[in-house]
Amino acid sequence: MKIVYVFSSNKKIGSKLISRASSYFDRDVRKAYKSTPVPSHVAVILDDMFVIESTLSTGVRVIPLSSWLSNNTVIQSVQSTSNTDKVSSALLSVWGAKYDWLGILYFACKLLIPGLPKENKWQNSRKYFCTEFAARLSGTKPDVTPARLYMELTGWNG
C-alpha cells in the first residue's frame, strides 16, 4: 500500500489563518517557505485513491482522492515509511472520531501567547485535528502546524 502525507491549502478562512499564523510566529517556517505557499492542512493519501483527514466539520473521515483534490491545492507531499499494518490499525482506531476543538484552540493560544506550557492539556485522546492523525502515523509530535510537520518529516533544519 502506498502511503503519502500531503500538505495543502484551500480557500477557507481557517486555512488562511493557519498559514499566516504559522509563518508569522515560526521563524523556521518563514525561512523554509520563502517562495512556497505555507500549508494549512495535512492529510494522508492511500494508494492514490483515498484520503484520510480530520476536518473541522467532519472529524476523521475517508474520502475519494478526486473529491479531496476539488477543494484543496497540494503544496508538498512526503512518501510515508509507515507500514501498512500501522496505517490500518491507526485508521480503524480513529475513523469517525470527532474534531479536537479544544486541542486546536489551545494550539492557537500557544502560538499567540508566549510562555504557555508546551504540553497541550486540552487535547482529547479520542478527538483529532489534522496534524494529530498524521503525527500518529509518522511517530512525530502531534502538536505542530502542518508546515512544521512537513519540516520534521523531511528533516529540514534550515
N, C-alpha and C positions, 0 to 999 in steps of 0.2 A: 504494500500500500504506500503510495506516495503522499507525504505529508509536508505541507508548506505553510509557514507563517506568512501572512500577507498584511502589509501595513498600508492603510488607506486614509482617504479623507472623503467627505461628502459635503453637500451644501447646507446641511442642517446647522442651526445656530450653535448647538452644543459642540459640534465638531470644530467649528471655527474658534470657539472659546478655548477648547483644549489645546489646539495647535498654537494659538497665540500665547497662552499662559505657559506652555512648556518651553517655547522658545524665549520668552521674556525672562522666566525665572531660573532657567538652567543654562549656564554658560557653555557647557559641553554640547548641549543640543544646538545652541546658536552656531557654534563652530562646525558641527557635523552637517548642518543643514543650511549652509550659506546660500547655495544655489539650487536647493531642492525644497519643495514644499514639506512642511513638518506634518507627519502623520498624526491623525487624531483617533485612530481606531486600529485594532488588530483582530484578525480572525484566522481561522485555521482551515485550509483547503485540503480536502481528501480526494485523492485520485483525479484531480482536475474536474470533479463532478459536483461535489457538495461543499458547503461552507458551514463550519461550526462557529458561532459567535454568541456574545452576550450583548444585547442592546437594551437601551432604556425602556423601550415599550414592550419587549417580549421576554427579556431574560435570556437564558441559554436556549438556543434553537439550532436546527439544522435546516438549511435551505439549498436549493439548486444554485450552483455557481452562476449560471446565467442570470438568475433573479438578483443575486447579490451584486453582480457587475453593473446592472442597470442603475444602481443607486450609489455606487462607490467608485472612486478613482484610485487605482493601485499606484502607490508611490514606490514601495520596495517590497521584496519578498526574500525569505530565507528558507532554504530546504531544511527540514527537521531531521535530527538524528534520533528522535524518539522511535522506539519500536512499536509495531502495530498493536501488540497486546496492551502496552501502556496507554495508547490513544483510545483503544476500545474501552478499557476499564474506566478511564477518566471520563469519556463521553457518557457511558452508561450511568456513572455516579452523579453527573451534573445535568444531564439532559432534562429540560423543563424547569430547572431551578430559576428562581426569580432574580431580578437585578439587585445588586447590592447598593441601594441608595445611600445608606448611612456610611458605608465604606468609601464610596466615591465622594461624599460630602466631606468626610474627614481628610481625604486625599487632597481635595481642592483647598480646604482650610490650611493644610500643611504647606501648600505652595504659596499661599498668601500671607501666612503668619509665621515668621521665623521663630524657631525655638520650641515649637510643638514637638512632643515625643515622636520619634521615627516610627515606633510601633503603632499601627492603626488599631486602636482598641474598639473602634466602631464596626470593624469588619465582621460580617456574619459568615461563618464557615459553610453555610448552606446556600449562600447567595453569591453572585459573581458579577463584577464589571469586566470589561473586555480583557484587560491585561491579567486579571486573576486567573481566568481559564487558560489562556495561552501560557502563562508562567507555570501553571500546574503541569502542563505537558512538557515544558522545557526544563523544569527544575530551577528556574530563576526566581528571584523575589517578586512577589505579586504586586507590590505597592509602588509601581512605577508608571510613567506615561508610556504610550505606545512608542514614542521616539526613543526614550531611554531603553525600553525593552529591545528594540531593534539594535541599539548600540551594544547592549550586553550580549545578545545572541551572535553578533558578528565580531565581538572582541574589539570594537572601536575604542581607541584610547587617546585620541587627539593627537 
